[in-house]
Amino acid sequence: MCGPPGLPRRHRSVRGETQSEVHRPMMFVSSPVVADEQLTADELTLVTATAQLANDLDASGSGRVDATRISSSWYTRAAELGLTRIQVPVANGGLGYSYLCKLAIACSLSRVCMPFAFSLINTHNATAKLADYGHAQHIKNLLPDLLATRRFGATALTEPQAGSDFSAIKTSAERSGDGWVLNGEKAWITNAAFADVFICYVQTAAAAGWRGIACFVIDGTRAGFERVPQFELFGANAIGTGGFRLVNYEASDADMIHPPGEAFKAALGSINGARTYVAGMCVAMLGDALASAVDYLREREAFGAPLLEKQGLRWSLADIATDLEAATELTAKAARAVQAGSKDAILAAAHAKKYAARVTEQHILGCIQAMGANGLLASHGLGQHLVCAKLANYVDGSTEIQNERIATLLFDQKK
C-alpha cells in the first residue's frame, strides 16, 4: 500500500515558510495500489516499518531537497529493515517476499522521495538478480556487501546511442582464451555514480541481433572499468544517474549470468514489473501532492473565507482525484498480473505506466497552482515530485514506447 493509514506524517505549514512539528493522521485520497490482504503478515510488517522510515526521512528534511545523494545512513537503515533483501531467496540471506511487497515499499518511499526509492529498488533488483543467477563466487564475495549496502548495485542496459531500442546495444564481449574481453560504454544508468556491481548487457555477435546479447556481472573495482561523471539531473540527483566505460575489461565464463539467446528475454521478462512499480511511484507522488493541496485549501483563507469554499479550486482538485483513482486502479491491475506471471502484464503495465506518469506530471502542476506560491516551497516537495514525474515518462521505456506496445497489441487482437 502507498503508506498504510494511521501512521503519522509531518504536517507542513501552509501559512508561512516554516514547518510545524504538529502530527496528524495521514490522509489518503485514493485506494492503495496494494491492499493489506494481498500481503502476508510478515510482508505487511515490513511495509509498515518502511512507512515509518519514510516518515522519518520526511521529518529530517532530507527527502524533499535536491541533494546530490541521500545520506548513506538512510540506505543503512533501509538495509537493516530488510529492504535490500525483499525478493532475494531465503537460502541466500534474503526474505523471499513477493513482487507486491516490493511495489508497496516503492510506493511508500516515493511519497517522500522518489529518487531514494528508485535508487534503493534498483540496487535491490541487481542484488536479487545476482542471488538468483550469479556464480557461487559472486554470491560469496559480492552478495553480503550488497545486502548491507556497503556496495551498491545497478542494471546496465542503456548506451549513449541505444535506449529504448535495447537490441541495438554496441558494448561488445569477445572471446579471449577461456574468458571474454568487454569494450563499450553505458549511459543513463541508475546508481552508476556510486554503484560498483553492475548487471551488464553486452553484444557477443552483432550479426545475431538480440540473440547475441549476453549478461555479465561487472565489478567496478577491477581494471578496465572507468566511471564517467554523474549526470546532473535537476531535482533527481539522488538517483545517481551516470555511466561507465569498459576498456578491455576481462571477464570469465563464471561472470556470465545469462548466455546469448537468454539474456534479452530475461531483461524483457522483468520490464513489466519495473513499469508497474514506476506507475506506483507516480501514484504515490500524486497522492502526496493532492494531500498537500487539499490541506492548503482547507487551512488557507482569502477574502474572508477558506479557499476550500472556492468552487473552481475545489473542482480542479476533484478532477485530479478522479485521475488519481484511475491511475491507482490501472496500476493495481498491472500489479496483479505481474504477481501472477500473466501474459496480460505486458499490456496492463504499459497502460499503467503511460497513464500514471502522464497524469502525475500534469496534475502536480495543478496542485502547485492551487497552492499559489506556497506550492513552490521546497519543504512541500512538489517541485521534486514534478521533476520525478517527468523522469517517470522516460525510465523503463518512454511513454512513446508504451504507446507502441499498446498499439501493437491492439492491432494484433484485431487479426
Helices and strands as residue ranges (DSSP letters): E 8-10, E 23-25, G 36-38, H 41-60, H 72-81, G 90-92, H 99-133, H 136-141, H 143-147, E 153-156, G 166-168, E 172-176, E 179-189, E 197-203, G 206-212, E 213-219, E 225-227, G 237-239, E 242-252, G 253-255, E 256-258, H 263-299, E 301-302, E 305-306, G 307-309, H 311-340, H 345-370, G 372-376, G 378-380, H 382-392, H 399-413
